[in-house]
């Protein structure tokens, strides 16, 4: 819901009521000016105007609206009620207007029950005026969205021309019922929607993970309103989640450089930096992640994850000093430790060891650090001993030395791995395959590394026990 509200932004989501007559507007402006003047007799001046218009429902409503605008609910209610009494006592033509105002005042006072009653009165006195239905439905939407929409269906019977489907979509959207909101939006042509309605439609589709359709709607919105930040944002979000990162970056350019009244958020930079990183534009991605961290709504967890992503970008650039700096910030911010978290630093050295851009002496230092860290992890996390032994066995093969020398270092770790895994009684087929491969590595170690044929054949027998047709083991045993 938080993301939905951000995407839509400050766009209005209430269908505007028909404009009042010019005289009513002028009267409201006149009263508003008197109220704002701060004159000691301001209320008396307004009362005199009301007295002159005591039989004019629209005039009294205009006065009430002026007071409502400054949150003077007592006076707003006074004049709204005078107008309502004229209608109730049949001293004026039936109209919904004063009851809608009384309902709006009750909403402002946080009295949903009173507001609902007034909007029902509005429907009763003027069944063809949509305002009573619309406002009643909006009041009921939180507690009974289906009932609220049924009220709108009653309006449809009275006013087939009124955009009931759009209001119903808004009600369901506000209630978090995205599928129902989409169902009603689907009934309306995009060309008949306001910009905020198109945005809400595309947002519900996006949050429902229908990225193709959301993108289509957002693109149509963009074509109608090219500088609308909401559509540029949604296009970027959808392209990024569809993994079309170059198109996401094109939409990001529109968002940041061709949008009116843009207010950026952590969400914008989360998707922008993700698209840059995935497109291999690591330096730009680093800057975007840092902009993300500078957003007011960036919480500690998001900032921490950005440090990890920045580390990954520097690693992709073979800048392991910077990668380590940001990884250290990420690790220090972790609320809880685990093997997968503690392994990250070791993995950084593993990546440096495997990097073709690393010089031989750098690789040797990276190997020493990685191997030492894995040795520590083996003591700290005994349940991961097999994984660690296998990992340590693979590290030497990235060192700049002969295969025999590599094998001499790796062999003891392979032996350790086979001892741990062979002790497991409920091995899976995949684990048996891993064990056979490790035994073959041990055989190579005994044959080429330390020239111990007896041990090599003993290991070959273990292979045959698991895989009787293993060609390597059979050849060694002369079978």
Long-range contacts (C-beta under 8 A, 24 or more apart in sequence): 1-176, 3-207, 3-267, 4-173, 4-203, 4-204, 4-207, 6-265, 6-267, 7-199, 7-203, 7-206, 7-230, 7-233, 7-234, 7-237, 7-267, 8-196, 8-199, 8-200, 8-203, 8-230, 9-229, 9-230, 9-263, 11-195, 11-196, 11-199, 11-230, 12-196, 13-170, 13-174, 13-196, 13-197, 13-200, 14-134, 14-138, 15-134, 15-163, 15-166, 15-167, 17-100, 17-131, 20-58, 20-62, 21-58, 23-58, 24-58, 24-59, 24-61, 24-62, 25-62, 27-53, 27-59, 27-62, 27-63, 28-62, 28-63, 28-65, 28-66, 31-62, 31-63, 31-66, 31-67, 32-66, 32-69, 32-70, 35-66, 35-67, 35-70, 35-72, 36-70, 43-75, 46-75, 50-79, 50-82, 54-82, 55-86, 55-91, 55-92, 57-83, 57-86, 57-87, 57-92, 57-93, 57-95, 57-97, 57-98, 58-83, 58-97, 60-86, 60-98, 61-97, 61-98, 61-101, 64-98, 64-101, 64-105, 65-101, 68-101, 68-104, 68-105, 68-108, 71-108, 73-105, 73-108, 73-109, 76-101, 76-105, 77-102, 77-105, 80-105, 84-121, 87-125, 94-125, 94-126, 95-125, 95-126, 95-129, 96-122, 96-123, 96-125, 96-126, 96-129, 96-131, 96-132, 97-122, 97-129, 97-131, 99-125, 99-132, 100-129, 100-131, 100-132, 100-135, 103-132, 103-135, 103-136, 103-139, 104-135, 107-135, 107-139, 112-139, 115-139, 116-140, 123-154, 127-158, 128-158, 128-159, 130-155, 130-159, 130-162, 134-167, 137-167, 137-168, 137-171, 138-171, 141-171, 141-174, 141-175, 142-174, 142-175, 145-171, 145-172, 145-175, 145-177, 145-180, 149-184, 163-188, 163-192, 166-192, 166-193, 166-197, 169-197, 169-200, 169-201, 170-197, 170-200, 173-200, 173-204, 178-204, 178-207, 178-208, 179-208, 182-208, 190-217, 190-220, 190-221, 190-224, 191-224, 195-221, 195-224, 195-225, 195-228, 195-230, 196-230, 198-224, 198-231, 199-228, 199-230, 199-231, 199-234, 202-231, 202-234, 203-230, 203-234, 206-234, 206-237, 206-238, 206-241, 209-241, 211-238, 211-241, 211-242, 212-242, 214-238, 215-239, 215-242, 222-254, 226-254, 226-258, 227-258, 227-259, 227-260, 228-259, 228-260, 229-255, 229-259, 229-260, 229-261, 229-262, 229-263, 232-258, 232-259, 233-267, 233-268, 236-268, 236-271, 236-272, 236-275, 237-267, 237-271, 239-275, 240-271, 240-274, 240-275, 240-278, 243-278, 245-275, 245-276, 245-278, 245-279, 246-279, 248-272, 248-275, 249-275, 249-276, 249-279, 249-281, 264-295, 265-295, 265-297, 266-292, 266-295, 266-297, 266-298, 266-299, 266-302, 269-295, 270-302, 273-306, 273-309, 277-309, 277-312, 277-313, 280-316, 282-313, 282-314, 282-316, 282-317, 283-313, 283-317, 285-309, 285-313, 286-310, 286-313, 286-314, 289-313, 300-333, 303-333, 304-329, 304-330, 304-333, 304-334, 305-330, 307-333, 311-348, 315-348, 315-351, 318-355, 318-357, 318-358, 320-348, 320-351, 320-352, 320-355, 320-358, 320-366, 323-348, 324-348, 339-377, 339-380, 339-381, 339-384, 342-377, 342-380, 342-381, 343-377, 345-373, 346-370, 346-373, 346-374, 346-377, 349-373, 350-391, 350-395, 353-395, 353-398, 353-399, 354-398, 360-400, 363-398, 363-399, 363-400, 364-399, 364-400, 367-395, 367-396, 367-398, 367-399, 370-395, 371-395, 385-420, 386-417, 386-420, 386-421, 389-413, 389-414, 389-416, 389-417, 389-420, 390-414, 390-417, 390-434, 390-438, 393-417, 393-438, 393-441, 403-448, 404-448, 404-449, 407-444, 407-445, 407-448, 407-449, 408-445, 408-449, 408-450, 410-441, 410-445, 411-441, 411-442, 411-444, 411-445, 411-446, 411-449, 411-450, 414-438, 414-441, 414-442, 414-445, 415-442, 415-445, 418-442, 418-459, 418-462, 422-462, 432-466, 432-467, 435-466, 436-463, 436-466, 436-467, 436-470, 439-463, 439-466, 439-473, 440-472, 440-473, 443-472, 443-473, 443-476, 447-476
